[in-house]
Amino acid sequence: MAKKQKEQPVLTLDGEEYFAEDMTDEQLRIGEQLTVSRESFVNMFRASLEKDDQEQPEVKEAEVVEA
């Protein structure tokens, strides 16, 4: 019988990959919460960057004239 290949890791922490089939129910819940929290903060950060880009006035070239 062929060995079943593991699915994608649910979580990578401190350079170690963790797979759902190796986790307890509690670890799965915590991993899901970590993943959702991380995604949420990344999305908020991206939105903040986009907002900053939209609020900055466009810089136009100007000619310097001496008086």
C-alpha positions as CSV (number, residue, x, y, z in Angstrom):
1,M,0.0,0.0,0.0
2,A,1.3,3.5,-0.9
3,K,2.1,5.9,1.9
4,K,-0.3,8.8,2.0
5,Q,1.4,12.1,1.4
6,K,0.8,14.8,3.9
7,E,-1.3,17.9,3.0
8,Q,0.0,21.4,3.1
9,P,1.2,22.5,6.6
10,V,-1.5,24.3,8.6
11,L,1.1,26.4,10.4
12,T,4.8,27.1,10.3
13,L,6.3,28.2,13.6
14,D,9.9,28.7,14.4
15,G,10.9,27.2,11.1
16,E,8.9,24.0,11.8
17,E,5.9,22.9,9.8
18,Y,2.8,21.5,11.5
19,F,0.3,19.4,9.8
20,A,-3.4,19.1,10.7
21,E,-3.3,15.3,10.9
22,D,-0.6,15.5,13.6
23,M,-2.4,18.1,15.8
24,T,-4.9,17.7,18.6
25,D,-8.2,19.4,18.3
26,E,-7.0,22.1,20.7
27,Q,-3.9,22.7,18.6
28,L,-5.9,22.9,15.4
29,R,-8.2,25.6,17.0
30,I,-5.3,27.6,18.2
31,G,-3.6,27.3,14.8
32,E,-6.7,28.4,13.0
33,Q,-7.0,31.4,15.3
34,L,-3.3,32.3,14.7
35,T,-3.8,32.1,11.0
36,V,-7.0,34.2,10.9
37,S,-5.5,36.8,13.2
38,R,-2.3,37.1,11.1
39,E,-4.4,37.4,7.9
40,S,-6.5,40.1,9.5
41,F,-3.6,42.2,10.7
42,V,-1.8,41.9,7.3
43,N,-5.0,43.0,5.6
44,M,-5.4,46.0,8.0
45,F,-1.8,46.9,7.3
46,R,-2.2,46.7,3.5
47,A,-5.4,48.9,3.8
48,S,-3.4,51.4,5.8
49,L,-0.7,51.5,3.2
50,E,-3.2,52.0,0.4
51,K,-4.9,54.8,2.4
52,D,-1.5,56.5,2.9
53,D,-0.8,56.3,-0.9
54,Q,-4.2,57.8,-1.7
55,E,-3.9,60.7,0.8
56,Q,-0.4,61.8,-0.3
57,P,-0.7,64.7,-2.8
58,E,0.8,64.2,-6.2
59,V,4.2,65.8,-6.6
60,K,4.6,67.9,-9.7
61,E,7.8,69.2,-11.2
62,A,8.4,72.9,-10.7
63,E,10.8,75.3,-12.2
64,V,13.0,77.3,-9.9
65,V,13.0,81.0,-10.8
66,E,15.5,83.3,-9.2
67,A,14.4,86.7,-8.2
